[in-house]
Amino acid sequence: MGQAKTETTCEQLYIELWVSLASLLRSYTAAHGLNGDRQATVELGENHITVRHGSNWLDLKRNGAHITWSRDNGQSGIVELTEAGRLRSTTGEEEMDMAAEAWAREMMQ
């Protein structure tokens, strides 16, 4: 029973972090769009986030702690949510807000 409770607690944490990631993407796309009066849309689902600005898009799919992302330009990758609220990839860990800001900046160019 202890393992099931731990898995449930971890999943709840990842859901909260997922919602936070969507919120960060909304904030950063809005900030990057201020100068040009541009807006992006951010659609949040239980395991899917889609960000669109013109013909640019970012697609994120979550499976537990793992997130698969892809871009309109053919770039893609896999990152993992950590319990500390960071994103881990093969190149190391990055603060979630820094990753969201970078994605937003690229999207809004």
Secondary structure, DSSP 4 states (H G I P E B T S, - for coil): -HHHHHHHHHHHHHHHHHHHHHHHHHHHHHHHHTTTT---EEEE-SSEEEEEETTEEEEEEEETTEEEEEETTS-EEEEEE-TTSEEEETTEEEEHHHHHHHHHHHHH-
